[in-house]
């Protein structure tokens, strides 16, 4: 009842419509009164009687219009003030001041934790605390394809961000009165069929850091078993300087040639010329020709030949 749901995060602009699961409300003559709509269940484990009425995000859009996050320009930093009233002619005790300070702090933490680190809440009237943002996409390491569903967990703040269909993570870290100029963040990424990965970064308050995270296929899962077809994948990184990795799959064992050419078609480097088994393979290219000379910036091609199969891709050396 008293906790943010995916539809709340959607109306805040923290999620896309595709990320909102279907939900419901309990319809009854008393529950439907306007005066009761903002009143939560009075007791834990209370029972609400009525008709279960399904609700989808499309119903919300039809009633209130479409809301779509627009990275990176959306406002996700709220300010909320509290007024502490005391009887005229009296002064608040230190215990009362400590209580309201604790309440303010708890409210800030409640907003941030309830929205999994996507939003901040500043309850100070006198200080506008800066925010450090870390964001980016999650991709498959070798192909560069987006991984739409994953979990990103911020260890320092205990945010556990579930991303079901967007491939993008965003954490907002708000400073406080005792903060220094920066904050260390350790974020662990997990996704079904992929090996976990950890991102460690130091963020300066008032800045945004965008880092794409790359996960490797978990070789112990069916997704990581030997392929049934021969494929040549996009090199990574691309553009590259000074080196890149070229990955390919072999559906059958046999003789393999992996050769790099320049834009004129001239052979500049042979990376593989021999027999390879079935499965996944990776070769490093250091941007040098056969004689060890550093190649100039430009467009290059790499070609895989094996068992009558020929595959070619393009890469860019950019200095």
N, C-alpha and C positions, 0 to 999 in steps of 0.2 A: 504494500500500500504506500508506505512513505519512502519510496526509493525510486530513482529514475529508471524508466524503461527505455527500450529502443525507440518508441514513439516520442518520448520526451526528448531524447537526444536528436531525433529527426527534426522536431520543431525548433530546437536550438540551432539547427544547421550543422550538427556534429556528425550525422550519418546521411548517406544517400538513401533514396526510397527503397532500393534493392536490398538494403541491409536490415530493414525492419520486418521482423516476423509478425505474422498475424496474431491478434490478441482478442480480448473480449471484455464486455462489462456485464454486470448483473442488472437486468431491467426489472423494476418493480414500482408500484405506485409511490412508495416513499423514497426509494433510491433516485427516482427520476425528478424529484422536486428540485427546482433551481437552487434553493437554499441549502440542499444537502449535497450538492455535487462537489463542493470543496471540503467536505468533512470526511476524514478517513474513518476506518473502522475503529470504534472507541476502545476495544480491548483486543489484545493478542488472542488468536485462535477463536475469534468470534465467527459466527456463521451468518452469511448473507443469503437470504432466500429470494428467489425470483427466476427469471428466464435468462439463460446464458445467451447473449447476443454477440455473434462474431463481428469483429471490426478488422479492417485491413488498412494499410497505409493509403490505398486509393480512396477510402472513405474520408480520411483526414484531408487528403489533397482536394477532394471535391468540396469539402466544407470550408477549408482555409487557404487553398491555393498551394502551388508547388514551392518547396524550399529546397534549394540545391546548394551544397557547400561549394565555394569558389576558392580553391587554394591558389595562392597563399594569402589572399586579401580579406578573408572573412574575419570578423571580430569574435574572438572566443575568450575574451578576458572581461569578466563582469566585475562591477564595483557595487557593493551593497553596504549601506551604513546602518548602524543601530543607535538609537537614542536611549540613554539611561536616565530615567526620571527619578528624582529624589524629592522628598518633602521640603517645602520652602523653609529656609532657616537651618537646614541640616546639611551635613557633609557626608558623602559616602565613605564607608570604612574601607580599609585596605582589603579586607576579605571580599567585600562587594566588588571592588575594582578588579581584584584578581579573578573573581568569578566571571565578570563580563569579558575580561581579556581571554579567559579560557573558552568562553562561549564563542567569541569571535574567531579564535583560532580553530575551534572544532567545526565551525560553519564553513570556513575556507577549505578545510580538509574534506568535509562532507561533499561539497560540490565537486572538487577535483577527483576524489575517489569514486563517487557515484557515476561520474562520466568517464572513468577509466583514463584520466589524464588528458582528455581531449579539451578540457575547459578549465579556467582558473576563476577564482572569486577573491577579490580584494575587499576586506571589510574595514580598512583604515581610512579615516577621513583626512588625515594629514599627509599621508604618503602614498604615492602611486608606485607600488613596487614593480620593477621590471620583470619581464618574462623571457625565459630562454625556450626556444622551440627546436625540437629535433623531429624531422619528418622524412619521408621517402617512400619508395616502392619496394616490394619484395619480389625478387626474380629468381628463376632457375639459373644456376651459375653458368652452365655451358651454352644453353640456347638463348638466354636473355628473356625468355617468356615470363610474363607476369604470373605470380602465384596468387590467385584471388582470395583464398581462405587461409588464414594463419592466426596465430596468437603471438602478441608481443608483450613481454612482461618487463616492467621497469623494477629492478631489484631495490634501488634506493627508496623509491616512493611506494612500492607495492601496488602499482597500477598493473592491471591485467587486461590488456586491450584485445578483445576478440574482434577480428575483422573477417566477416563471413563472405564478402563478395566485392571487395573494392581494391585489394592489392596495395593499399596505401596505409601507412601508420603515421600518427601525429601525436606527440607528447608535448605538453606545455608545462614547464617547470617555473613556478613563481617564486621569486625571492621573498625574504622577509626582513625584519629589522636587523637581524643578526647575520644575514648572509654576506658573503664576500662577493667579489665580482663575477665568479663563475661557479659552476656546479658539475660534478662528475656524474655521468649516467652510464649504467650498465643495463643493456636491454637484451633479453634472450628471446630469440625467434624460434617458433616451432610450427610445423605444418605436416599434415598427414602425408606420408610417403617421402619425407625429406629429413635429412639429418639436422638437428638443432644447430644454431649458430648464435654467437654472442657478439654484440657491438658495444665497445667501450669508447666513450667520447667525453671530452670536456667542453662544456658549452658556456659561452659568455652571456650573461643576462642582457637582454635587449637585442639579441641577435637570433637569426634563424639559421639552422644548419640542416641541409638536405643531404641525406646519404641513402643510396639504394643498397639494400641488403641482398646478398646472394646465398641461396641454400643449395646444397648438393643433394641429389637423389640418394635416398637411403638404399644402399646396395643389398640390404637384407630383406627388402620388401619386394613383392612381385613387380613393382614399377622399376626396380633396379636390376632385374634379371637381364641376361643377354638378349639383345634384340633379334628379331627374325628377319630384319631387312638391313641393308647397308645404307648408312646415312652419313653425310658430311655436314657438321653443324657450323654455325657462325662462330668465328674466333672471338675470344674475350681476353682483355678488353678490345674494343674497336670504336674509334681510333686508338692506336697504341703507341707507346714510347717508354722504354725502348723495346719491350718484349710483349708477346701475346701467346695465348695457348690455343691450339687448334685441336678440336675433339672430333672423333669419328667413331661410328659403330660398324662392325662387320657381322653380316648375317652368316657368312661362311668363312672358314679359314682359307688362307692362300697367300699368294704373292701380292704385295701392296706397294704402290708408289704414291708418295705425297710430295708434290713439287710446288715451289713458289715461282711465279713469273712476274715480270714488271708489266707496265701498261702497254708496252710495245710487243709483248708476247715472248720476250727473251727470258730463258730460264736463269734464275739467279741463285736458287738454293734447292737442293734435294734434302728433304727432312726424313723421309722413310724410303727405303728401297730394299725390301726383304719380305720374309714371311711373317704373318701375324695370325694369332688365333681368333676364334669367334669371341665377340664381346666389345666392350667399350675401350677406346684408346685415346690418349692425349699426347700431343707433341708440342714442345715449346719452340717458338721462333724468336730469335733475339735481334731481328732487324739487320742481320749481316748476310753478305753473300758467301759463296763457297770459299773464298780466300780470307774471310774474316773481316772484310771491309764493311764499314758502317754504311748502310743504304741511305739514300736521300729521302726526304719526305715525298709522299705521293701515294698513288693508288697501286696496289699489288693484288695479284690473284693467286689462290692456292687450289690445286687440282688433285683429287683422289682418283686413282685408277686401281681396280681390283676385280678379278673375275668377270671381265667384260662390262663392269659398271664404271662410269666416269661421272664425277661430280665436281663442280667448280664453284667457288665463292670469292667474293671481293673483300679486301681489307684495306685500311688506310693507316699509313705510318705518318704521324703528325708530331713534329718537333717544335 
